[in-house]
């Protein structure tokens, strides 16, 4: 969320306008995290809770509109890692976000999301051999289509109705 947008949100007096600004953002597009994880990590980590934690970190950052946040994970059964030791686990995160954020904001996204994941995972992973990675990719507007998407309207209506 840009400083101008934060100022606009802070000074909005109409509750409906505040909700719309908070949910829809300032026109800055989505961010989706997809992550793959080795099957052996599933025994250690509640992946739904991990997904919720990443979503909350993205929401709380103020950088992404709520209706544009998606987090999804896929278990990977077939993999060959390092020396082949079955204990080695991984989570490989890819965050795709729409264009429009400056370099400093994009760097903040890397730090916020990686730190959120790392901090949350450490107690569960302990000292097992493990690799956590994050790559942030900016999506070119002309190469992305999202015509069939009513989530922003759904969220806006729910918030306006006290939901």
N, C-alpha and C positions, 0 to 999 in steps of 0.2 A: 504494500500500500504506500503510495507516495506521500510525502509530507503534505502536499496540497490536499490530498484526499483525506488524510488524518485531520487536518484543520477543518475541512468541510464537514466531516463527521462530528468533530468536537463542537462545532458551532451550529449544527442543525437543531432546531427547536421542535420541529414537527416530528412526533414519534414515528409516523409512517415513513417519512423521509430518512430518518436515522436507520430504521430497519433496512430500507432499500439500499442505502449506502453501505451498511455493514455486510449485507448478504451479497449484493451484486458487485461491490467494489466500485472502482472508478473506470470501468471499461477495460481494465487490464485483464487479459484472459487467464484461463485455467492453468492448473498444474496437476499432473497425474503421476503418481509413483507406482511403478510396477517393480516387483522384486521376485527374484527366483531364490529358492533356498534348498540346500541339500536335505534329503530326507532325514538324515540323522539329527538335524537341528530341531525337527518337529517334536522329538521326544523331550526337548529341553525348554522350548519356547511356545507359548500360546500365540499362534500366528494371528488370530483374530484380535487379541489384545495388542499385539505389536502393530497391526494395521491401524487400530484405533489410536494408538499412541502417536504414530506418524501423522495421521489426519489431524489430531489435536495440535501437534507442534506446528503444522502448516497453518491451521486456522489461527492459532495464537500469535503467529508471526506478524499478522496483519498485512502480509504481502499478497495473499491470494484471496479471491472472492470465494466465499463458502460454497456456493453452488458449482464452482469449478474444480473443487478438490476431489480427487479419487485416489484411493489406495487399494491395490490388489496384489496378492501374492500367489505364486505358483510353485508347488513342490517339484523338485527335479530328482527323479529316481536314477537316471542314467548320467553319470559324470565320472571323470577321472581327474583327481586332484593331486598335485605335487608328487609325492613318492608313492601314492596309492594307499596310504594308511586309511582305514575305514573310519577312524576317529575324526578326521579332518572335516570340518563343516564350513559352510559359507552362506552368506546372504549378499546378493548382488542387486543393488537398487539402481533403477534408472528413473530419473525425474524428467518428464517432458513438460515444458511450459511454453505458453504462448509468448510471442515477441512483445517488446515494449518496456522491458525493465533495463535500467542502466547497469553498468558493470559492477558497481558497488552492491547493488541489490542482488544481482545474480551470485556474487561471492557470498553474500549473507545467507542466501538460500542454501548453498553448499554447507556452510558452517552450521546453520540451524538444524537442517535435516540430519546431517551426519552425526552431530553431537546428540541429538534426540535419540537416534537409533543406538548409537554406541553406549550412551548412559543407561538406556533401558535394558539393553542386551547383556551387559557385563555381568550382572548378578546371576543370570541364567547360564551363561556360557562358561564363566569361571576361567580356568587356565587351559581349557581344551584347545587343541589347534583349530583355529577359526580365522576366516577372512571376511571382513565387511568392506564393501565398496559402494561408491555412489558416483554416478555420472549424471550430469545435468545437461539436457539437450534443449535448445530453443527451437521451437517449431515455426517454420516459415508460414505466415498467414495464408498465402496463396496455395499452399500445399496441404491444407487442413480443412475439413468440412465437418460441420456439426449442426446441420439444419434441424434434425429431429432431436430436440433436446428441450424439455420443458422444466428442468430442475430449478432454474432460477425463479421462474414464475411460481412453482410449487412452494419453494422455500419462502419467497416473499409473501405469498398468500397465507401460509401457515404462521409466520411471524406476525403479520398484520392482524390475524385472528387470535393472537395470544398463544399459538401453538409452538 
